[in-house]
C-alpha cells in the first residue's frame, strides 16, 4: 500500500505505529508546520506498507519557480534539523521495494532532486541506496539520560566543565524555565547579530509564536541578578530532548552561563523521562571546532551526522544549475543552489 500523506490526523496516526525509538519531534506533523513557517513549500510524507512492514518518509516539497520551465517541477528536502526515512524492520528486499515505489512517485510527480539531513541517533542513512550520494557531514554529541544525575556529573561532564559550572553557581547564576518567548527572542536575536549569523537564522515572529503555543518547546533562561543573560529552547518529544536554539549576552559570557544551563537541562530532560539529550554538532566538521568541543565537554557519546543528495531528473537539474550560474556568475556549490 502506498499513501501520500498531507493531513495531520493520518500523519500522526501513521507515526504512532512505529516503535518509540523511531518517533521524534523531527517527524511530527506539528514540527513540520513549524518548519514551513520559515521555508517555502508544504509538508508531505510518503508511506509504504506491506503487511507488518512500514516505511515512512516526511519532507517539505517545493515547486520550482523562476526558471521558465515548460512544466511544473518540484524538489524535496528534510526540514532544518534532522529527518529522512524511517522503517520498522531492516529487511533488504522490503527496503528495495519501498525505495523503488518512492522513486517511481518522484518520477510521476516530477521531483527533480532531494536533499536529506539524516537522523544521527536513529541511524537511518543506510535505508536508501539507489543513485544517492550519502556523505558524513560532521560529528554530533548526545547524552545518555538513563544514568543517574550523579553518574552524569561524574562520568559524562568533563572535570574542567564541572569546575566551570561550580564557578557559575558561586557567582550566583541560576537557571529557570521561562514562559515569555519575547525574553528568549531578545537574547537570541542579539546573539545572531553579534556573531554575524546567516540570514536564515533570523526567524520571524511566526516561528517563535508557534513554539510558544506548544508545550513540546521549552525555554530555559540563566538569570544573573534580575537579568536573563542566556536562554535556550529545548524540544521535548518521546525518547528525545533536543538542544534547539540558544543565545547569550556578550557582557556576561565570562560567567559561562551556557555551561550551567546545559547541565540543568540534563536534569530536566531526565525528569521528563527522556532517554537521550541531543546536543548536535559544531559549526564545522572539525573536531577542534569550538562549539563541538563545548558540547563534547558534556558527554563522550559521539554519533555521525550524514546528509544525502539525489538527483531524479538530471536534464532538468542541469538546466536549473546552468541558468543559476549564468545569472549569478558563480559556480554552484550546493544541491539546491538554484533556490538562492
PAZARO-916415 format. One record per residue (C-alpha): x, y, z; residue in one letter. Coordinates in steps of 0.001 Angstrom, whole numbers, plus 500000, padded with zeros to 6 digits. Example, Ala and Ser with C-alpha at 12.3 -4.5 7.8 and 13.67 -1.06 7.14 Angstrom:
BEGIN
512300495500507800a;513670498940507140s;
***
This chain:
BEGIN
500000500000500000x;501206503499499114x;499915506718500645x;500870510351500130x;500030511984503447x;499384515693503927x;496795515835506744x;497564515919510448x;495284513078511575x;496630510476509131x;500221511660509646x;500026511374513437x;498256508003513309x;500892506537510971x;503769507829513111x;502221506225516214x;502514502807514549x;506317502965514696x;508429501921517702x;509024504739520189x;512742504937519400x;511851505940515818x;509370508636516808x;510980512027517268x;509748515607517060x;511525515961513708x;508973513503512278x;505891515073513835x;503307516955511786x;503489519765514322x;507214520333513766x;506772520236510001x;504203523013510396x;506802524980512324x;509401524378509611x;507022525581506910x;506837528977508637x;510461529607507611x;510833527552504454x;508668527798501363x;506744524692500410x;504385522312502155x;504661519215504345x;504181515846502714x;505007512249503642x;505432509116501525x;504156505978503264x;504683502422502018x;503334499351503797x;503474495574503283x;501701493547505957x;503581494433509192x;506439496274507469x;506278500070507244x;508301502815505551x;507619506494506347x;509428509453504795x;508264513027505546x;509715516051503718x;508977519567502519x;508028519743498849x;508655522941496887x;507515523992493427x;510464525303491410x;509719528807490131x;511575531448488181x;513253529338485512x;510643529303482707x;510351525528482718x;507835524051480327x;506121522056483110x;505718522241486881x;508690520661488629x;509459520205492334x;512226519473494791x;512093517996498281x;514183518345501402x;514021517490505080x;513470520480507398x;516199522305509336x;517470519754511830x;517216516045511160x;514932513590509382x;514945511166506484x;513091507857506139x;512221505526508996x;511495501826508668x;510243499407511315x;512235496417510031x;515608496401508292x;514795493935505540x;516809494403502338x;514065493273499962x;511422495405501650x;513698498465501664x;514398497915497985x;510683497751497156x;509861500774499332x;512619502843497755x;511569501703494293x;507993502801494956x;509246506177496199x;511462506681493128x;508509505902490868x;506460508506492724x;509233511094492301x;509275510468488556x;505498510732488325x;505387513899490492x;508254515497488515x;510549515828491533x;513924516970490243x;516096516370493315x;516067515748497051x;518254516805499973x;518192514786503202x;519514515545506672x;519572512085508237x;518937511494511944x;522205510736513810x;520582508759516638x;518087506823514539x;520936505973512121x;518743505909509029x;521386506940506489x;521671503407505067x;517987502896504190x;518317504473500733x;520818503030498272x;519696503814494698x;521635506578492928x;522101508579496095x;525201510316497431x;525365509845501220x;528242511611502980x;529286512127506571x;528839515810507391x;530147516118510961x;530293514558514420x;527472515240516873x;527077514803520629x;524366513114522665x;523882512404526357x;522571509120527759x;519985510253530309x;519443506710531604x;522317507346534013x;521721508890537431x;522406512597537914x;525475511660539963x;526763509441537155x;526106512166534575x;528009514688536694x;530964512382537321x;531202510318534128x;529644512480531429x;530597516069532283x;534337516708531955x;536290517738535065x;537115521141533556x;533454521703532753x;532431520717536297x;534741523416537664x;533229525983535281x;529702525040536401x;530657525239540092x;532116528709539500x;528939529845537738x;526901528686540735x;529225530549543133x;528806533689541043x;525057533497541655x;523816532273538270x;520569530314538400x;518527528520535742x;514759528694535411x;512058527898532890x;510772530961531027x;507250531320529668x;507735534642527844x;509096533919524346x;509930537617523892x;512632537287526573x;514261534487524587x;513893536350521276x;515717539413522594x;518695537355523769x;518726535141520664x;518466537954518122x;521211539981519799x;523432536895519646x;522744536296515945x;523622539942515212x;526812539739517270x;528118536616515531x;527033537709512045x;524747534693511561x;523322533757508179x;520002535385507337x;518248532001507674x;518719532030511460x;516808535289511896x;513497533506512381x;510378535667512228x;507710536157514891x;505521533395513421x;508248530847514130x;508625531899517761x;504867532342518289x;504287528766517114x;506797527400519626x;505391529495522459x;501934527945521921x;503127524332522009x;504317522513525115x;506966520475523253x;509159523592523062x;510631524608526421x;512612527771527192x;515321527812529843x;516961531036530946x;520044531795533024x;519461534611535484x;522128536859536997x;520568539297539395x;517417540430537603x;518820539879534102x;518361536891531794x;521900536575530458x;521437533417528364x;518494531422527094x;517825528266525083x;514912526437523528x;514746522674524016x;512405520314522191x;510753517554524222x;509258514550522436x;509183510829523192x;512632509481523992x;514451512620522811x;515277516009524331x;516882518347521761x;519028521449522266x;517454523612519558x;518286527342519683x;520462529342522078x;521771532824522769x;523708534706525418x;524578538320526169x;528207539129525386x;528938541059528575x;528001538048530743x;529818535314528854x;532685535481531352x;530307533749533812x;529825530749531454x;526011530807531601x;525608528208528839x;527531525621530854x;525262525813533865x;522196525946531624x;523031522725529776x;523703520834532996x;520363521947534409x;518758520964531096x;520206517460531526x;518369517201534863x;515121518472533339x;515378516119530369x;515908513204532744x;512978514282534963x;510750514419531874x;511574510784531165x;513676511198528018x;516315508576527194x;518619510864525230x;519517514534525157x;520834515529521751x;523197518499521544x;524068518433517832x;527482519291516423x;529765522210515772x;529731524892513103x;532145522825511013x;533300519222510656x;536495519863512611x;536956518082515940x;538658521311517068x;535540523344516306x;534894525430519488x;531153524668519562x;531758520942519123x;534381520986521906x;531941522838524181x;529210520261523559x;531556517301523940x;532530518590527389x;529088517328528465x;529349513829527016x;531758511359525462x;528946509934523300x;529574510859519664x;527474509907516617x;527846510716512932x;525566513101511069x;525048512226507405x;523447514129504565x;522060512688501342x;521804514166497848x;519880512629494978x;519064513931491510x;515948512394489983x;515878514315486693x;519428515124485584x;518334517001482429x;516091519484484270x;518575519746487151x;521393520677484773x;519154523308483184x;518464524855486597x;522112524932487656x;523322526236484267x;520800529074484389x;521679529892488014x;525419530004487233x;524788532176484190x;522707534651486213x;524992534769489245x;528354534498487563x;529337531936490207x;529875528195490354x;527231526142492132x;528273524663495492x;525026523213496866x;522465520751495556x;519627523276495859x;521816526195494804x;519246527401492243x;516956528373495123x;519347531037496428x;
***
